Amino acid sequence: MKYQDYLFSVAPMMDWTDRHCRVFHRHLSRRALLYTEMLTTGAVIHGDRERLLGFDALEHPVALQLGGSDPRQLAQAARIGQHFGYDEINLNVGCPSDRVKDGRFGACLMAEPQLVAACVEAMKRAVAIPVTVKCRIGIDDQDPEPALDALARAVVASGCDALIVHARKAWLDGLSPKQNRDIPPLDYDRVYRLKHAMPDVTVIINGGIGGVDEARAHLSHVDGVMLGRAAYQEPWRLLAVDPDVFGEAAPHATMQDALEAMMPYIEEQLARGTRLHAITRHFVGAFHAVPGARAFRRHLAEQGTKPGAGTGVLRDAIARVGARAPAEAAA
Ligand SMILES: Cc1cc2nc3c(=O)[nH]c(=O)nc-3n(C[C@H](O)[C@H](O)[C@H](O)COP(=O)(O)O)c2cc1C
């Protein structure tokens, strides 16, 4: 991928960034790079691939995030991902949950740079698309200075195309995954220093970035910014990405227009048996702080979950939103 493609991305988030969410985000930014939820190598190799990996062509550019630590299985899963048409394969070296720890992947791999390097090398051999790593600045009692350098050097030597760094440690004992996204302190300077020390490496910063203005400020230190919760919980922020980060027009002037543009996709999904709520659940924060937002949410929650609910429910919910607020008004 070209350098520009990494400027802004939406983070991989389990249960959140599924295919419907990504289509929604794509209607808010043409340029943001979108990540799937993490899929384990076991799921990709042995699971129902179409259900797990299938996505809509309009989601491009879209990256598949894998969880695993067996180079051969990762290579096989990466190959399958490339075959499905993903634009990038990303390896999760940041997730702290017990399930992930027991499987010896995710954040605990921060302690095993050579194994991560072997994984990256195997995936690079298997596919022609970029292979990237998403990591933390360290785990537990690691010193983030040598720990992050060691991981970065090892994976870059194996051909890793970009490093996404969640700018806080993961504490593997005693904190839940949710606490591990909030409690270990953020250290953006550590990520800036990585970029400074390895200027040829594409470094993307992640963690606690509240919106597009904050994202732009990071871009004077690193090559790209990844937003997670701010993008999902307040998706209207994404309408500012194309104009403010890429200097291009947003795909739609307003959230209402973006949702209206999703109707054909929703109709097609309903015809395939998808329930309306599986799609509209991602719209909860669409009208954050706009008059009528609560009525919009309530209508979707009450009517959108009923069997047979169709696009009429979404149209009625949109009609409950007051002014046709442009993105700036929502901000
Ligand atoms: C609900 C949820 C699920 C997540 N799932 C994943 C995941 O599957 N893979 C991953 O690398 N990170 C996952 N994360 C972490 C995010 O990708 C991101 O690193 C983290 O939320 C910090 O960024 P933020 O402060 O912008 O949200 C998840 C975060 C949330 C909130």
The ligand as an SDF file (V2000), in Angstrom:
LIG
                    3D

 31 33  0  0  0  0  0  0  0  0999 V2000
  -14.6340   -3.3960   22.0130 C   0  0  0  0  0  0  0  0  0  0  0  0
  -13.1680   -3.4280   21.6710 C   0  0  0  0  0  0  0  0  0  0  0  0
  -12.6420   -4.5360   21.0260 C   0  0  0  0  0  0  0  0  0  0  0  0
  -11.2890   -4.5750   20.6650 C   0  0  0  0  0  0  0  0  0  0  0  0
  -10.8190   -5.6390   19.9370 N   0  0  0  0  0  0  0  0  0  0  0  0
   -9.5390   -5.6120   19.4570 C   0  0  0  0  0  0  0  0  0  0  0  0
   -9.0720   -6.6090   18.5570 C   0  0  0  0  0  0  0  0  0  0  0  0
   -9.7940   -7.5210   18.1430 O   0  0  0  0  0  0  0  0  0  0  0  0
   -7.7740   -6.5100   18.1340 N   0  0  0  0  0  0  0  0  0  0  0  0
   -6.9480   -5.5040   18.5490 C   0  0  0  0  0  0  0  0  0  0  0  0
   -5.7840   -5.4520   18.1250 O   0  0  0  0  0  0  0  0  0  0  0  0
   -7.3730   -4.5520   19.3870 N   0  0  0  0  0  0  0  0  0  0  0  0
   -8.6500   -4.5780   19.8260 C   0  0  0  0  0  0  0  0  0  0  0  0
   -9.1020   -3.5530   20.6140 N   0  0  0  0  0  0  0  0  0  0  0  0
   -8.1880   -2.4360   20.9430 C   0  0  0  0  0  0  0  0  0  0  0  0
   -8.2920   -1.3290   19.9030 C   0  0  0  0  0  0  0  0  0  0  0  0
   -7.9160   -1.7890   18.6180 O   0  0  0  0  0  0  0  0  0  0  0  0
   -7.4130   -0.1290   20.2880 C   0  0  0  0  0  0  0  0  0  0  0  0
   -6.0640   -0.5410   20.3020 O   0  0  0  0  0  0  0  0  0  0  0  0
   -7.7590    0.4090   21.6810 C   0  0  0  0  0  0  0  0  0  0  0  0
   -9.1560    0.5280   21.8520 O   0  0  0  0  0  0  0  0  0  0  0  0
   -7.0920    1.7740   21.9070 C   0  0  0  0  0  0  0  0  0  0  0  0
   -7.5150    2.7110   20.9460 O   0  0  0  0  0  0  0  0  0  0  0  0
   -8.6660    3.8140   21.2680 P   0  0  0  0  0  0  0  0  0  0  0  0
   -8.2740    4.4690   22.5580 O   0  0  0  0  0  0  0  0  0  0  0  0
   -8.6470    4.7320   20.0910 O   0  0  0  0  0  0  0  0  0  0  0  0
   -9.9410    3.0440   21.4180 O   0  0  0  0  0  0  0  0  0  0  0  0
  -10.4340   -3.4900   20.9900 C   0  0  0  0  0  0  0  0  0  0  0  0
  -10.9800   -2.3700   21.6400 C   0  0  0  0  0  0  0  0  0  0  0  0
  -12.3210   -2.3340   21.9670 C   0  0  0  0  0  0  0  0  0  0  0  0
  -12.8900   -1.0970   22.6450 C   0  0  0  0  0  0  0  0  0  0  0  0
  1  2  1  0
  2  3  1  0
  2 30  2  0
  3  4  2  0
  4  5  1  0
  4 28  1  0
  5  6  2  0
  6  7  1  0
  6 13  1  0
  7  8  2  0
  7  9  1  0
  9 10  1  0
 10 11  2  0
 10 12  1  0
 12 13  2  0
 13 14  1  0
 14 15  1  0
 14 28  1  0
 15 16  1  0
 16 17  1  0
 16 18  1  0
 18 19  1  0
 18 20  1  0
 20 21  1  0
 20 22  1  0
 22 23  1  0
 23 24  1  0
 24 25  2  0
 24 26  1  0
 24 27  1  0
 28 29  2  0
 29 30  1  0
 30 31  1  0
M  END
$$$$
